[in-house]
Amino acid sequence: MNATSCKVTVLRQSTVAADIRCLTVQWPDASRPAKAGQFFMLRAWAANETPILSRPISVHKWEPETQTIEFLYQVIGEGTHKIAQLKTGDTFQLTGPMGNGFDVADILSKYQKIAVVGGGIGMAPIRTIMLHLLEHKADYGKISLLYGARSPRDMAFSYELEDWLRRPDLDCTLCIDAPFEGWEHKVGLIPN
């Protein structure tokens, strides 16, 4: 199936961690919904402007009722710096969805004990999965989350993580790479 390529409008651009942004756009092609695990190519500069390449960004959240898509991305290079400059009302070229993606409910319905593990910007698909799990907690047994980042400042959606830590029905472990003043959770790399 071919991807759709069109101009989209920025609805919101917010900062969720030190160098992590959440970009929300209006997606005009209702016939091409986005699924978790898929990505789009974002091009926020003119065809004659350098760099001319698009940037692949994973779908963070798809809202079919409002036809909006959220992208979680880290500002680390020239392309993502350009994307970070987009403001509400700006338009840019978006191509997708690409990749196979997956149906969160279908995949998770096969399991009773679920462990979700990720790090850094990998929170983009993890948050979608966690929100589904917590909304449908009665359908599952034990749910565990292990989420790590370089430092507390690099943890996306830290305001939700605090709520998740307090939930008695969720085993939530947070980890950073190296000691950090005031950090009360695990220190070290996730594989360890």
N, C-alpha and C positions, 0 to 999 in steps of 0.2 A: 504494500500500500504506500502510495506516495505521500510525503509530508506536505502540509499546507504552509505556504509562505505569505505573510501579510504584515501590514503595519498594525501595531498595537499601541494602546494608550496606557501610560503609567497612571495607576490609581494611587499607589502609595510606595514610598521608599523609606525603610526604617533601619536603624542600627540595632542589632540584637546581641552583639558582643564587640570586642575591640575592633576587629577588622572584618566582621561578618555582617552582611546586610540581607534584608528581606525585601524583595521587589515584587509588588502585586500589579498585575496587568489585566486588562479586559481582553478575553479571548473571543473573537467574533465567530469562530467556526464551531458551532454546536455539534456538527456531524463528526467532529474529531476530538472527543474528550481525551483528557490526559489521565494516565494511571501512574500509581507509584512505581518507581523504577525507570520511568521514561525520562527523556531529556529533550530540550529545545536548543536550537542555535540562536543566540542573541547577537544582533549586529546594531550597535548604537553609534555608528559613524557612517559617513557618506562613502559611496563606492570609490571615490577618487582620493579618499583620505587614508593615511597609513595608521594602524595596520588595516588591511582589507579583509582579514579573516574574521569569521564569526567565532563566538565563544560558546562551547557546549555547557549548559547549566541544567542540573537535574530539577525535576518537578518536586517542589516541596509540598504543595497542597493544591488540589483542584476542587473548586466549588461549582458543581454543575448547575445549581439553582441560579447563581449569579454570573456564571460563565467567567469566573476569575481564576487566574493561576498565580501561585506564589512561587518564587524562586529564592532559595537560600544560597548565597555565594560569598566567597572570601575575596576581599580586595587585596590582590597580590601582584598583579601585572598591569601592563598598559591597557589591555582590553577591559579588565574588571574595574580599573580606575575610571575608565570612560563610562561604563555602565553605572557606577556609583554616582556619577554626576547627573544622572537623569532625575527629573523632578516631576511632581504631579502634573499631568496634562501633556508631558512630552510624548512623542511617538518615536518608535524605532521598529526595525525589521525583526520579525520572529518567525522561525521555521521549525515545524514539528507537528505533532510529537514524533520522536524517534525512539527506537529501541522497542523491545517487546513489552516491558512493564509487567506488572502482576496485580492481581486482585487481592488486596490485603485480607478481606474477610474470607475468601475462598481458601487461601493458603493457610491461614491461622486456624480455620475451623477443623483442621485435621489433628490438632495437638491440644493437650491439656496442660502440659508444663512448657513454658516458653521463656527462653533466655534471649534477650536482645543486647547485642554488643556493638559498640561503635566508638569512634573518636573524632574529635575536631569537627570539620565541616560535614562529616558523615551524619550529623544530626538531621540533615534535610529529610531523608526517607525514614529515619528512626522516629522522629516526632510523629509522623503520619501513622506509623505502626503503633506507637505507644498510645496515641489518642484513641485509636480504634480499640485497643486492648482494654484501656481503662473505661471507655464508654460501655463496653460489652463484658465487663469483668465476670458476670455471672456465667458466661459461656466457657470460662477457662479455669484451670486450677492455679498452680503457682506461676507467677510472672516475675521475672527478674530483669533488671536493666543494669548493665555495666557501661558507663559512659566516661571517656577520658578525653583530656585536652592538654595542651602544653602548660597552661596556667588557668587560674580561675577566670581571668579576663577573656580567655578563648572559648569559654563554654557558652554555646548558643542557648538561648531561652533559659537563662539561669533562674528567672523568676518562676518558671514552671518546675524546674528541678527541685527547688526548695519545697514546693507543694508535694511533689512526688516522694521526696525523702520522708515526709510526715505521714504518708499513707500506710496504714497497717497491712493493706492487702497487696503491697508491692515491695519487693526486695530491690532497693535502689542503691547502687554503689557508684560513687563518683571518685575519679582518680585524676591527678595531674602528674606531669612528668618529673618535676623536681620540687623540693620544698619551697613553700611560699608562706610568708608571714600571715598568720591568721587562718590558714587552711586547716579545717578540722576533719578532713576525709582522707582517703588513701593517697599515697604518693608512690609513683613508679609507673612503668609502662604497662599498658593493659595486658599484653601477653604474659607478663610476670604475675 
